[in-house]
Amino acid sequence: MKSYHLFIIYGLLFTCLIGLAVIWKSSDGSVPQETEETLIPMSLPTLPADSVRIFEIPKELSFAGEKVPLEIQDVYERLEREIYVNAYWQSNMVLLMKRSGKYLDEISQILQGNGIPDDFKYLAIAESALMNATSSAGAKGFWQFMEDTAKEYDLEISRDVDERYHWQKSTVAAAKYLNKAHQKFGNWTAVAASYNMGQSGLSRRQTEQLQEDYYDLLLNDETSRYIFRILAFKVIFENPKKYGFGLRKEDYYTNPALKSITVSDDIKNLAEWAKQRGSSYKELKLYNPWLRDRDLNVKRGRSYEILLPE
């Protein structure tokens, strides 16, 4: 081996020895320890003390002048359930209240003018939310009439007219139905329950269970909740601020001033007819949803009142 090779080897050994000495000194001969991590506790949001409100449930309540027996525990709980369900479905309740500004006063006047207690206006809310809804069974309008029942109570249903969507006329028809049901049951609470499950259905349950009072009957879940939904609407609508709804008068929807035009002849084109009267097809259908086609055929001796904005 040549001499310069030895110099290279000795140089490398010397360098390694120096490196080992430095490492030994820095560690002080001890085994390296793992660094301890500092744990930062997770910051959880805190809810405001009043974020979930516990509502006061009325100590006394009536429906159509008939006492609700809140001293019965299950009756109290069923009412409380519907109050909380509806009060905490805020978007739906706010829109119901706003929408009621267009219809509820006149519905109340029609009902009372036909001998029906004012509380039945809340039945219309329970049925349709004051919209021209259609159920899966085919019931339509504010009062959810089936076709045969509607015709029985003088509502016209044809190709181009369906008066179940005429909320004033269907309210009159509902009043006739409710009065007839009251003749049968003699009790307004039972009348309201029968509106949901049918008069024969309620009569059958009364006979089977040897009970006549709605609050003493074991009924299907929908009818069991039905009266309490109506009562919840009554409680919240009549005490809105207590349940968190501080609507101002200007927050409620209203209809514009409308003029009534009597029609006793056929209208071949409703869009053209509306435009000739300074309105539009959209407005005509908006304020007369009972017009179901693009034309109107008027039978001899018949006439209709069509509403358009003034």
Phi, psi and omega in degrees: 000135182285156186296325182289338176292322178297320177301319180295315182296313180299325179295320179293317178299317179300318179297318180297319180297318178299317180298317179296322179296319180296316181298316180298321180291318183291328181269352180058027176077004182262161178284133179303138180258149176290142178288130180280126180277143176267120181272127179260119182300141179291136179271110181265140178293143177253135181279142174302150184301329184253024183290331176242110185271140172260116187275150174278127179266135182304142178278335177224144183203148177224158172235121179053038179083001181254132186295136172268121186282075183291350176288344174279124189302315184290331176294315178300314183293323180292322175294314181301318179304310184290327176296314181292317180302316184278323180293327181268357168267069192297319183298317180294316183293319178299315181292323175301313181296314179300314182294328182299336179299336181274339192229328197295321180297316181290323175300316179300317179297318180295316180298310182294327176293342179250017173080021180255133180303147185300331183299342181289349173296332178285339174294321178298324177294316179296325182288316193220359186058029180056044174227155179280072184277160173234125181276168178296337179273352179101005175288144188225157172086181180304322187256005173053056177277137166283159188300312183297317180294320179300314180294324178299329181253033167070027173264130181281134173227116181217190181299319186246002178223134172220101186283001169295335178271359176268099193294331177290312181293323179290333175291321175297316179297319178298320179298319177298315179298315183294321177296320179295319178295325180292327175298328181280314188262332180069017185209125186290328178295318176295323177300314180296318179296321180291337177294331180275316188251359181093146183294318181292324179296316180292318179301320180297317180293322178298318180291316182296321187261000178058035179223144178251332183287129179308319185288350178256003183259143171265112186238172176299159188301320183296311180289328177298326179270343193301307181298323182287330172296315178300315179296322179297318177298318179299311183299314184286317180296326183272350177221056190300318183293327179297334181251017171092015182243095184261054180291141174268165181303320183285352179281341183281141177288149175222155173276150174290169174297130184241145174251147181257130180243121180280129181238123179236004177237160179300146172243114185282332181217104185293327180295315179294319180299315180294318182297323179296341181253022174075020181235198181222164177299321178300311180295321180300315181286329180295318184262356177221063184294348177288346173280112192256358181227188181269357177222177180219120176259124184252120178290153180303132179083000181253152174214161181229152174254116180254132182261134175223151177300141180291000000 
